Amino acid sequence: MFFPVIRRLGEMLFVMFGISVVVFLIFFATPGADPAARIAGRNATPQVLAQVRHSFGFDQPLPVQYVKVMEKLFVSRDLTSFVNRGEKVIPAVVEAAPVTLSLVLGAAVIWVVFGIWVGVTAAATRGTIIDRALMFAGLVGISMPVFWVGSVANLLTQSRWHNTWLFHWVPGLGYTPLTQHPLLWFKGLVIPWITLAILYIGLYGRVLRANLVEAYQEDFIRTARAKGLSEARIMFRHALRTSLITFVSMFGLDFGALVGGGALLTEVVFNLPGVGRLTYLALQSLDLPFIMATVMYSSFFVVVANALVDIAYAWLDPRVRDAR
C-alpha cells in the first residue's frame, strides 16, 4: 500500500501543476483579456496602462508572469485584489474556508448516513411498498433545486413559523464561528446542512440500492447463503462492502467539489461567507486574483478527494489493491 500511495501523491502534484498553468493562461493570457485594463479602469490613458503593466509585471514574458503569480499565491501569499486595492486574497480565502468546511462536513454526515439507510432499506425490501416509497422520495429530493429548498426553508424558519415552538430556536441568517459559540454555530448550520443534503440523500440512496440489488445476483452471495449466513451478515459483510465502491467514488468527487465552492447556492441563500459566496462576489466584479485563488483552492480539494478515493478503493476491494 505504501508505494501506490506515494505514486498517487506524485500524480496529484503533477495534476495540480497542470491546473495552475491552465488557470493562469485562461485568466492572464487569453486574447482580449487584459488584466491591466481591468485594474486601470475603463477610461485609462495609454500611459496609465503602461504604468500598471509595469508595476504588476504584465509587460514581462508569460513564464515570468506565471512564476511571479504563483510565488505571490503560494510562497509570499501577498497577492492582492485588482478591484479592492490592498485586500489580500489568501487571507480572505483562508477565512472563508472554515465556513465552507463546516457546511459541507455537516451535510456530508447527514447524506452519507441517510443515503446508506435508504439504499440498504430499499434493497432489503425490494419490490414492496417501502421500496417504492423510498425510491419515490429519493426522486423527489433529487428533483428539488437547492436554491428553492433553501428559499422555502428560510421562508418557514425565518418568517412564517419562526415564532412557533418548531423553529423559534433557529438564529438569523449568517455564520457564527465554532470557536466563538459552538451551540450557536450548530443551530445556524442545521437548516443549511439539511438543505444541502436532501439532493444527495436521494441520489446516493438510489445508486446504492441499484448496486445492492445487482450484488445480490452475484455468485458470492449465493455461496454465503449456502453456508447458512444470516441475511443481515450477508448484507453488511458482503453485499454492502462491494456496493460501496461506487458510493465512495461519488462521495469523493461531490465532497471535493462542494468544499471547493460547489456549495455556492447554499452559501448565498443562507448568507454564509464561505468560499462559494466569495467566488460569486469575485465573479460579479471580475476580480481575477480572487477568482484564480478560489479555482486553485477548488481544484486542490477535488484532486485530493480523488486521491483519497483511489486509496479507499484498495481497502474496499482487495482486487484493486492486488492489481496495483
C-alpha positions in Angstrom: 0.0 0.0 0.0 2.9 2.4 0.7 4.3 2.7 -2.8 0.9 3.2 -4.5 0.1 6.0 -2.1 3.4 7.7 -2.8 2.9 7.3 -6.5 -0.6 8.7 -6.2 0.7 11.8 -4.3 3.2 12.4 -7.0 0.5 12.3 -9.6 -1.5 14.7 -7.6 1.3 17.2 -7.5 1.7 16.9 -11.3 -2.0 17.4 -11.9 -2.0 20.5 -9.6 0.9 22.0 -11.6 -1.0 21.4 -14.8 -4.2 23.0 -13.4 -2.2 26.0 -12.2 -0.8 26.5 -15.7 -4.2 26.2 -17.4 -5.8 28.6 -14.9 -3.1 31.2 -15.3 -3.3 31.1 -19.1 -7.1 31.4 -19.0 -7.1 34.4 -16.8 -3.9 36.2 -17.9 -3.1 35.1 -21.4 -6.5 34.8 -23.1 -6.7 37.1 -26.2 -8.7 40.1 -25.4 -8.5 39.7 -21.6 -6.2 42.4 -20.5 -5.9 42.4 -16.7 -4.1 45.8 -16.8 -7.2 47.4 -18.4 -9.3 45.9 -15.5 -7.0 47.4 -12.9 -6.5 50.8 -14.6 -10.2 51.4 -15.3 -12.4 52.0 -18.3 -11.1 55.4 -19.4 -7.4 54.8 -18.6 -4.9 56.5 -20.8 -2.1 54.5 -22.6 0.4 56.0 -20.2 -1.6 54.7 -17.2 -2.0 51.3 -18.8 1.7 51.0 -19.4 2.4 52.0 -15.8 0.0 49.4 -14.5 1.5 46.7 -16.7 5.0 47.5 -15.5 4.0 47.7 -11.8 2.2 44.3 -11.9 4.7 42.7 -14.2 2.3 42.2 -17.2 5.0 43.6 -19.6 7.2 40.6 -18.9 7.2 37.1 -20.7 4.4 34.8 -19.7 6.7 32.3 -17.9 8.0 35.1 -15.7 4.4 36.3 -15.0 3.4 32.7 -14.1 6.3 32.3 -11.6 5.5 35.7 -10.0 1.8 35.0 -9.7 2.4 31.5 -8.2 5.0 33.0 -5.8 2.5 35.5 -4.6 -0.1 32.9 -4.4 1.7 30.1 -2.6 5.0 31.5 -1.2 4.7 35.1 -0.1 0.9 34.9 -0.1 0.6 38.7 -0.7 -1.5 38.5 -3.9 -3.9 41.4 -3.7 -7.3 42.1 -5.2 -7.5 44.0 -8.5 -10.8 45.6 -7.5 -10.4 46.3 -3.8 -6.8 47.6 -3.7 -4.8 46.4 -0.7 -7.2 43.5 0.1 -5.1 40.3 0.2 -6.5 37.2 -1.5 -5.1 34.3 0.5 -6.2 35.6 4.0 -9.7 36.1 2.6 -9.9 32.6 1.2 -8.4 31.1 4.4 -11.0 33.0 6.4 -13.8 31.7 4.2 -12.6 28.1 4.1 -13.8 27.1 7.6 -17.3 28.2 6.8 -17.5 26.0 3.7 -15.9 23.1 5.5 -18.4 23.4 8.4 -21.3 23.4 5.9 -20.1 20.5 3.7 -18.9 18.3 6.6 -22.2 18.5 8.4 -24.2 17.9 5.2 -21.9 15.0 4.3 -22.5 13.2 7.6 -26.3 13.6 7.0 -26.4 12.4 3.4 -24.0 9.5 4.0 -25.9 8.2 7.0 -29.4 8.6 5.4 -28.2 7.7 1.9 -26.9 4.3 3.2 -30.0 3.8 5.3 -32.3 4.5 2.3 -30.2 2.2 0.0 -30.0 -0.7 2.4 -33.7 -0.5 3.4 -34.9 -0.3 -0.1 -32.7 -3.2 -1.3 -33.7 -5.3 1.7 -37.4 -4.7 1.0 -37.2 -4.6 -2.8 -40.5 -4.9 -4.6 -42.5 -3.8 -1.6 -44.3 -0.6 -0.9 -41.5 0.5 1.3 -39.0 0.2 -1.5 -41.2 2.1 -3.9 -41.9 4.8 -1.3 -38.2 5.3 -0.6 -37.3 5.5 -4.3 -40.1 8.0 -4.9 -39.0 10.2 -2.0 -35.4 10.0 -3.3 -36.5 11.0 -6.8 -38.4 14.0 -5.3 -35.3 15.0 -3.3 -33.1 14.9 -6.5 -35.7 17.0 -8.4 -35.8 19.9 -6.0 -33.2 22.6 -6.7 -31.0 23.6 -3.7 -31.8 27.3 -4.0 -35.6 26.5 -4.0 -35.3 24.3 -0.9 -33.2 26.9 0.8 -35.6 29.7 0.0 -38.6 27.6 1.3 -36.6 26.7 4.4 -35.8 30.4 5.0 -39.5 31.3 4.5 -40.6 28.8 7.1 -37.9 29.1 9.7 -37.1 32.8 9.4 -40.5 34.3 8.7 -43.8 32.4 9.0 -43.0 29.8 11.6 -40.1 31.4 13.3 -42.1 32.4 16.4 -43.6 28.9 16.8 -42.2 26.2 19.1 -40.9 24.3 16.0 -38.4 26.9 14.7 -38.0 29.5 17.5 -34.5 28.2 18.1 -33.3 29.0 14.6 -31.0 32.0 14.6 -30.9 34.7 12.0 -29.1 34.1 8.7 -25.3 34.2 8.9 -22.5 32.3 10.4 -21.1 32.1 13.9 -17.6 30.6 14.3 -17.3 27.3 16.2 -14.7 28.7 18.5 -16.9 31.7 19.3 -20.1 29.9 20.3 -20.4 26.2 19.5 -24.1 25.9 20.2 -25.0 28.9 18.0 -22.6 27.5 15.3 -24.6 24.3 15.3 -28.0 25.9 15.4 -27.1 28.3 12.5 -26.0 25.4 10.3 -28.6 22.7 10.9 -31.1 24.1 8.3 -28.3 24.6 5.6 -27.0 21.1 6.3 -30.4 19.6 5.7 -31.0 21.7 2.6 -27.7 20.7 1.0 -28.0 17.0 2.0 -31.5 16.4 0.6 -30.4 16.1 -3.0 -27.5 13.8 -2.2 -29.6 11.5 0.1 -31.9 10.8 -2.8 -29.1 10.3 -5.3 -26.9 8.2 -3.1 -29.8 6.1 -1.8 -31.0 5.2 -5.3 -27.5 4.4 -6.6 -26.7 2.2 -3.5 -30.0 0.4 -3.9 -29.3 -0.4 -7.5 -25.7 -1.6 -6.7 -27.0 -3.8 -3.8 -29.7 -5.4 -6.0 -27.0 -6.2 -8.6 -24.7 -7.6 -5.9 -27.4 -9.9 -4.7 -27.3 -11.7 -8.1 -23.5 -12.5 -7.7 -22.2 -16.0 -7.0 -20.5 -15.0 -3.8 -23.9 -14.0 -2.3 -25.4 -17.4 -3.2 -22.3 -19.1 -1.7 -22.8 -17.1 1.5 -26.4 -18.1 1.7 -25.4 -21.8 1.1 -23.1 -21.6 4.1 -26.0 -20.6 6.2 -25.1 -17.0 7.0 -27.8 -14.7 8.2 -29.3 -12.1 5.8 -28.0 -9.3 8.0 -24.4 -10.7 7.8 -24.7 -11.2 4.0 -26.0 -7.6 3.6 -23.5 -5.8 5.8 -20.4 -8.0 5.5 -20.6 -8.9 1.8 -23.1 -7.1 -0.4 -22.8 -3.6 1.2 -19.0 -3.5 1.2 -18.8 -4.4 -2.5 -21.6 -2.0 -3.4 -19.9 0.9 -1.6 -17.2 1.3 -4.2 -19.5 3.4 -6.5 -20.8 5.2 -3.4 -17.3 6.2 -2.3 -16.3 7.3 -5.8 -19.3 9.6 -5.9 -18.7 10.9 -2.4 -15.1 11.8 -3.1 -16.0 13.8 -6.2 -19.0 15.5 -4.7 -17.3 16.3 -1.4 -14.3 17.8 -3.1 -16.4 19.9 -5.5 -18.6 21.2 -2.7 -15.7 22.1 -0.4 -14.1 23.8 -3.4 -17.0 26.1 -3.8 -19.8 23.9 -5.2 -22.0 24.8 -2.3 -22.3 28.4 -3.7 -26.1 28.4 -3.9 -26.5 27.2 -0.3 -24.0 29.8 0.9 -25.7 32.6 -1.0 -29.2 31.6 0.1 -28.2 31.4 3.8 -25.8 34.3 3.7 -22.8 32.1 4.7 -19.4 33.8 4.0 -17.8 30.7 2.5 -15.6 30.1 -0.5 -18.5 29.7 -2.8 -20.0 33.1 -1.9 -16.5 34.6 -2.2 -16.2 33.2 -5.7 -19.7 34.6 -6.5 -18.8 38.1 -5.4 -15.4 37.9 -7.3 -17.2 36.8 -10.5 -19.6 39.8 -10.2 -16.7 42.2 -10.2 -14.3 40.1 -12.4 -11.7 40.2 -9.7 -9.1 37.9 -11.4 -6.8 37.2 -8.4 -9.7 36.2 -6.2 -11.2 34.0 -9.0 -7.9 32.3 -9.7 -7.2 31.7 -6.0 -10.7 30.1 -5.4 -10.3 28.0 -8.6 -6.9 26.7 -7.3 -8.5 26.1 -3.9 -11.3 24.2 -5.5 -9.1 22.1 -7.8 -6.9 21.2 -4.8 -9.8 19.6 -2.9 -11.1 17.8 -6.0 -7.6 16.3 -6.7 -7.1 15.3 -3.0 -10.6 13.8 -2.9 -9.8 11.7 -6.0 -6.5 10.5 -4.4 -8.3 9.5 -1.2 -11.0 7.7 -3.3 -8.3 5.6 -5.0 -6.8 4.7 -1.6 -10.2 3.8 -0.3 -10.8 1.5 -3.3 -7.8 -0.6 -2.2 -9.4 -1.1 1.2 -12.9 -1.8 0.0 -11.9 -4.2 -2.9 -8.7 -6.3 -2.5 -8.8 -6.9 -6.2 -7.9 -3.3 -6.8 -5.1 -3.5 -4.3 -3.7 -6.6 -5.9 -3.9 -5.0 -9.4 -1.8 -2.1 -8.2 
